[in-house]
Amino acid sequence: MICHVFVDGRGAVNPKGLEYYNSLIDELLRYGIQPHVTIYHFDLPQALQDEYNGLLSPRIIDDFTAYADVCFRSFGDRVKHWITVNEPNIEPIGGYDQGYLPPRRCSYPFGLGVTCTHGNSTTEPYAVAHHLLLAHASAVSLYRRKYQGEQGGRIGLTLLAWWYEPATQKPEDVEAAARANDFSLGWFMHPLVYGDYPPVMKRNVGARLPSLTARDSAMVRGSLDFVGINQYGAILVEADLGQLDRDLRDYYGDMATNFVTVPFESTVTRNQQVPRLGLRNHEAPWALSKLLEHLQTHYGNPPVMIHENGAGHEPDPSGGFLYDDEFRAHFLRVYVEAALASVRNGSDLRGYFVWSFMDVFEFLFSYRFRFGLYGVDFAADNRTRYARRSARWYAGFLRGGGGDLTPAAAASVSTRTHGSTYSE
């Protein structure tokens, strides 16, 4: 979005960019769809990267705030839900530790499938996350001071939140899972709620973790009206405290865990030794339940929006369309049931978005992995769309109130409006 509003990241506003987003917002509202607008999602302007190394510099804070100001001023009369940054706990790792996301910075031996030519995986992820946190808080401060009273919107950020579960009940593995959740979710939630980074991060990372000054802490603490969550499943972990003895450590070394299961793994076709992407341990509604309970007990039960939740599949390499995605319809049913059970247990869950409305370009997988309720024929000139079984199930659920949910979940639906249930 930022590159459409400011072509070079700052300076003159691009009128065509404003026209595009104004038209999009108006069209959504015309059909009764409330826009939830993400201001920044991995789309740093190249000009800012070239000028001062982008997110590595604290200069990004003022430029981000000025950009957010234009968004609030231009769209805030109609936009009532703002997300400052999407997945700020992922971009620092992908872009500055393992190097698989732009700007592909990393240092040996930490690159993931890339040759590291520039960067420092031991320090840069923490600096980038620190600047994203402060940029978020600065934008929230501006919104509350200048716009919120008149516009009446709400503002937060969105975190990718795998649930880390101990692989065994050994005390060290239970501690490893708690540590992983602190490093992942707590990296941002702890300062947003308590004004400082999690104690375990301060211990393990040491001087490589930037400090929040008293002024920073006051600005960051409480700088969210809601937290957005992207949740796709669980990861089993075990302790690996030996990593803390290494002089050279990246983010995962500081976490001191091993992943026993990982969410995305390579598989091979039956007849060809061609790597393909497969999804493991994907359906885990209990992980969503534990995550929401964790937010209740550890972070004061903030209002939550589930901004991404969905099931992916590999396209058939021989071609053809997947119409009968029963696995996805079942996935949605059990996750909706888990979400409603969490609401009954006191979670302040306000909304739910399916990822995704239709097949889209995925940052990690391009078009090799599909999440859509609606399929897209990417080989067709007009990119033909077609409804999958999951689309029909979800539409029926929204229209009918309970669908084939369990009786308890269906009863919960009947007492709540669908105004807070969305598909992205």
C-alpha positions in Angstrom: 0.0 0.0 0.0 2.8 2.5 0.9 4.3 2.3 -2.6 1.0 3.3 -4.1 0.6 6.3 -1.8 4.2 7.4 -1.7 6.1 6.1 -4.7 9.4 6.8 -3.1 8.3 6.3 0.5 7.9 10.0 1.3 7.4 13.4 -0.3 4.6 14.1 -2.8 1.5 11.9 -2.4 0.5 9.9 -5.5 -3.0 11.0 -6.4 -3.6 7.8 -8.5 -2.8 5.8 -5.4 -5.3 7.7 -3.3 -7.9 7.4 -6.1 -7.5 3.6 -6.2 -7.9 3.1 -2.5 -10.8 5.5 -2.2 -12.6 3.7 -5.0 -11.9 0.3 -3.4 -13.1 1.4 0.0 -16.3 2.9 -1.4 -17.0 -0.2 -3.4 -16.6 -2.4 -0.4 -18.9 -0.2 1.7 -21.5 -0.2 -1.2 -21.8 -4.0 -0.7 -21.9 -3.8 3.1 -18.3 -4.9 3.7 -16.4 -3.2 6.4 -12.8 -2.6 5.3 -10.0 -3.6 7.7 -7.0 -1.8 6.4 -3.4 -2.9 6.8 -1.1 0.0 6.4 2.2 -2.0 6.0 2.7 -5.6 4.9 6.3 -6.3 3.8 6.1 -3.6 1.1 9.0 -1.2 2.0 9.7 1.3 -0.8 13.0 0.5 -2.5 14.0 4.2 -2.2 14.0 4.0 1.6 16.0 0.8 1.5 18.6 2.5 -0.8 18.7 5.7 1.2 19.2 4.5 4.8 18.7 0.7 4.9 15.0 1.0 5.5 13.9 -0.9 8.6 17.4 -1.1 10.0 17.4 2.7 10.6 15.3 4.5 13.2 14.6 7.1 10.5 11.8 4.7 9.3 9.8 5.7 12.4 9.1 9.2 11.2 8.6 8.3 7.6 6.1 5.5 8.6 4.2 7.9 10.8 4.0 10.5 8.1 2.7 7.8 5.7 0.1 6.6 8.3 -1.0 10.3 8.7 -1.9 10.4 5.0 -3.9 7.2 5.3 -5.8 8.3 8.4 -6.6 11.7 6.8 -7.6 10.3 3.4 -9.5 7.2 4.4 -10.4 7.4 8.1 -13.8 8.8 7.5 -14.8 5.4 6.2 -12.2 3.0 7.6 -12.9 2.0 11.2 -10.4 -0.8 11.7 -6.7 -0.1 11.2 -3.7 -2.5 11.3 -0.4 -0.6 11.4 1.9 -3.6 10.5 1.1 -7.1 9.5 3.4 -9.8 11.0 6.2 -7.7 12.4 7.4 -10.8 14.2 8.1 -12.5 10.8 9.6 -9.8 8.5 12.7 -9.4 10.8 13.4 -13.2 10.6 12.6 -13.7 7.0 14.3 -10.6 5.7 17.2 -10.1 8.1 18.0 -13.5 9.7 17.3 -16.3 7.3 17.1 -14.1 4.2 14.2 -15.6 2.3 12.1 -12.4 2.3 13.2 -9.0 1.0 15.7 -7.4 1.5 17.3 -10.9 1.8 19.9 -9.9 4.4 21.6 -12.7 6.5 25.0 -13.8 7.6 26.7 -17.2 7.4 25.6 -19.8 8.5 22.0 -18.7 9.1 20.7 -18.2 5.6 17.7 -20.5 4.7 18.2 -21.6 1.1 20.1 -18.5 0.2 23.7 -17.4 0.0 24.3 -14.7 2.5 26.2 -11.8 1.0 25.3 -8.9 3.4 23.7 -8.6 6.8 24.1 -9.8 10.3 21.7 -12.5 11.4 22.7 -12.1 15.1 21.7 -8.5 15.5 19.6 -7.1 12.6 16.4 -9.0 13.3 16.1 -7.5 16.7 16.9 -4.0 15.4 14.3 -4.3 12.7 11.6 -5.6 15.1 12.4 -2.7 17.5 11.9 -0.1 14.8 8.7 -1.7 13.6 7.4 -1.7 17.2 8.3 2.0 17.6 6.8 2.9 14.2 3.6 1.1 15.2 3.4 2.9 18.5 4.2 6.3 16.9 1.4 5.8 14.3 -1.1 4.8 17.1 -0.1 7.8 19.1 -0.8 10.1 16.1 -4.1 8.4 15.4 -5.4 8.7 18.9 -4.2 12.3 19.3 -5.4 13.6 15.9 -8.1 11.4 14.4 -9.7 8.8 16.7 -12.0 11.2 18.6 -13.6 12.4 15.4 -13.4 9.3 13.2 -14.2 6.7 15.9 -12.0 3.9 14.6 -9.9 1.3 16.3 -6.2 0.5 15.7 -3.9 -2.4 16.4 -1.4 -4.7 14.7 -1.4 -8.3 13.5 1.0 -11.1 14.6 1.6 -14.5 13.1 0.9 -16.8 16.0 1.9 -20.4 15.7 1.1 -22.2 18.9 4.3 -23.8 20.3 3.5 -27.0 22.1 6.1 -29.2 24.0 7.0 -32.4 22.2 7.0 -34.2 25.5 6.0 -33.4 29.1 9.7 -33.2 30.2 10.1 -30.0 32.2 12.8 -28.8 29.8 10.5 -29.2 26.8 7.5 -27.5 28.6 9.9 -24.6 29.3 11.1 -24.7 25.7 7.5 -24.3 24.4 6.9 -21.4 26.8 10.1 -19.8 25.6 9.2 -20.2 22.0 5.8 -18.5 22.6 7.6 -15.7 24.3 10.0 -15.3 21.5 7.3 -15.3 18.9 4.1 -13.9 20.3 5.6 -12.2 23.3 8.2 -10.4 21.2 5.5 -7.8 20.5 2.7 -8.6 23.0 4.9 -8.2 26.1 6.0 -4.6 25.3 2.5 -3.7 24.0 1.0 -4.8 27.3 3.8 -4.3 29.8 6.2 -1.9 28.2 9.3 -4.1 27.8 10.5 -7.2 26.1 9.9 -10.6 27.6 12.4 -11.4 30.4 13.6 -14.6 28.7 14.5 -12.6 25.5 16.4 -10.1 27.6 18.3 -12.9 29.3 19.1 -14.9 26.2 19.7 -12.2 23.7 21.5 -9.8 26.0 23.1 -6.7 24.6 22.0 -7.6 21.1 18.4 -6.8 22.1 17.7 -3.1 21.8 16.5 -1.4 25.0 13.2 0.5 25.3 13.8 3.8 27.0 11.3 5.1 29.5 9.8 7.3 26.8 9.6 4.4 24.3 8.0 2.2 27.0 5.4 4.8 27.7 4.5 5.2 24.0 4.5 1.4 23.3 2.6 0.2 26.4 -1.1 0.1 25.6 -0.7 1.1 22.0 -3.4 -1.2 20.7 -7.2 -1.3 20.7 -7.1 -4.9 19.5 -4.6 -7.4 18.4 -4.9 -9.2 15.1 -3.8 -12.9 14.9 -2.8 -15.0 11.9 -3.2 -18.6 13.1 -2.5 -21.7 11.1 -1.7 -24.5 13.5 0.8 -25.8 16.0 4.5 -26.6 16.1 6.0 -29.2 18.5 9.2 -28.2 20.1 11.9 -29.6 22.4 14.6 -27.9 24.4 18.1 -27.4 22.9 19.8 -25.3 25.6 23.2 -26.2 24.2 22.6 -23.5 21.5 23.0 -20.9 24.2 26.7 -21.9 24.6 27.5 -20.9 21.1 29.2 -17.5 20.6 27.4 -16.9 17.3 23.6 -17.2 17.6 20.7 -15.9 15.6 17.0 -15.6 16.7 16.4 -19.4 16.7 19.7 -20.0 18.6 18.6 -17.5 21.2 15.2 -19.3 21.4 17.2 -22.5 22.2 14.6 -25.0 20.9 14.4 -27.6 18.1 11.3 -27.9 16.0 10.1 -31.5 16.1 7.4 -30.7 13.5 7.3 -27.8 11.1 4.2 -26.4 9.4 5.6 -26.5 5.8 7.7 -29.3 4.6 9.0 -30.6 1.2 7.4 -33.7 -0.2 8.0 -35.5 -3.5 5.5 -36.7 -6.1 4.9 -40.4 -6.4 6.5 -40.7 -9.9 8.9 -37.8 -10.0 11.7 -36.8 -7.6 10.5 -33.2 -7.8 10.3 -31.3 -4.5 6.8 -30.1 -3.8 5.3 -28.2 -0.9 3.3 -30.1 1.6 1.5 -28.9 4.8 2.0 -30.9 8.0 0.1 -30.8 11.3 -2.2 -28.2 9.7 -5.6 -28.9 11.4 -5.1 -28.1 15.0 -8.1 -26.2 16.4 -6.9 -26.9 19.9 -3.9 -24.7 19.1 -6.2 -21.7 18.5 -8.0 -22.5 21.8 -4.7 -22.5 23.7 -3.5 -19.4 21.9 -6.6 -17.4 22.9 -6.4 -18.7 26.5 -2.8 -17.6 26.5 -3.8 -14.1 25.5 -6.4 -14.1 28.3 -4.1 -15.2 31.0 -0.8 -13.6 30.0 -1.8 -10.4 28.3 -5.0 -9.1 30.0 -7.5 -10.6 27.5 -7.2 -8.0 24.7 -9.8 -7.7 22.0 -8.8 -10.1 19.3 -9.4 -10.3 15.5 -8.4 -13.5 13.8 -7.2 -11.9 10.6 -6.0 -15.1 8.9 -7.0 -18.7 9.4 -7.3 -21.3 6.6 -6.2 -24.5 5.0 -3.9 -24.8 2.0 -3.4 -27.4 -0.6 -1.0 -28.2 -3.4 -2.4 -27.8 -6.9 -2.5 -31.1 -8.9 0.7 -31.1 -11.0 -1.2 -32.8 -13.8 -3.6 -29.9 -13.9 -7.3 -29.8 -13.2 -9.3 -27.9 -10.6 -10.1 -28.8 -7.0 -13.8 -28.4 -6.4 -14.5 -30.8 -3.6 -12.2 -29.4 -0.8 -13.9 -31.3 2.0 -10.7 -31.0 4.1 -11.0 -27.2 4.0 -14.7 -27.1 4.8 -13.9 -29.4 7.8 -11.0 -27.2 8.8 -13.2 -24.2 8.9 -15.9 -26.0 10.9 -13.6 -27.2 13.6 -11.8 -23.9 13.9 -15.0 -21.9 14.1 -16.2 -24.3 16.8 -12.9 -23.7 18.7 -13.2 -20.0 18.4 -16.8 -20.0 19.7 -15.8 -22.3 22.6 -13.1 -19.7 23.5 -15.7 -17.0 23.5 -17.8 -19.0 25.9 -14.7 -19.4 28.1 -14.2 -15.6 28.2 -12.0 -14.8 25.3 -12.6 -11.3 23.9 -12.7 -12.5 20.3 -14.3 -9.9 18.1 -14.0 -11.2 14.5 -12.8 -14.0 12.2 -11.4 -13.8 8.7 -10.9 -16.8 6.5 -7.6 -16.9 4.6 -8.4 -16.6 1.8 -11.4 -15.6 -0.2 -9.8 -16.8 -3.4 -6.4 -18.2 -4.4 -3.8 -15.5 -4.3 -0.1 -15.0 -4.6 1.5 -16.3 -1.4 4.8 -14.6 -0.2 6.4 -17.9 0.6 4.9 -20.2 -2.1 3.9 -17.9 -5.0 1.2 -19.8 -6.8 2.3 -23.3 -5.7 0.0 -23.3 -2.7 -3.7 -22.5 -2.6 -5.8 -21.3 0.3 -8.9 -20.0 -1.5 -12.6 -20.7 -0.9 -12.8 -19.8 -4.5 -10.3 -21.4 -6.9 -8.6 -19.4 -9.7 -7.5 -20.9 -13.1 -4.2 -19.0 -13.4 -3.7 -20.5 -16.9 -6.8 -18.9 -18.3 -6.6 -15.5 -19.8 -9.4 -14.1 -17.7 -8.2 -16.0 -14.5 -11.5 -17.9 -14.2 -12.9 -18.2 -10.6 -14.9 -21.1 -9.4 -16.6 -21.8 -6.1 -15.2 -24.7 -4.0 -17.1 -26.8 -1.6 -15.6 -24.8 1.3 -17.1 -21.6 -0.2 -20.6 -23.1 -0.2 -20.1 -24.4 3.3 -19.0 -21.1 4.7 -21.7 -19.1 2.9 -24.3 -21.6 4.3 -22.9 -21.2 7.8 -23.1 -17.4 7.6 -26.6 -17.5 6.3 -28.0 -20.3 8.5 -26.5 -19.5 11.8 -25.1 -22.9 12.8 -24.7 -25.1 9.8 -23.3 -28.5 10.8 -21.5 -27.2 13.9 -21.8 -29.0 17.2 -25.0 -28.1 19.2 -23.0 -26.0 21.7 -21.2 -24.1 18.9 -24.4 -23.6 16.9 -26.1 -22.2 20.1 -23.3 -19.7 20.4 -23.7 -18.5 16.9 -27.4 -18.0 17.5 -26.7 -15.5 20.3 -24.1 -13.5 18.3 -24.4 -11.4 15.2 -22.5 -12.3 12.0 -21.3 -8.7 11.8 -18.0 -9.7 13.3 -17.4 -12.7 11.1 -15.7 -12.0 7.9 -13.9 -13.6 5.0 -10.9 -11.8 3.6 
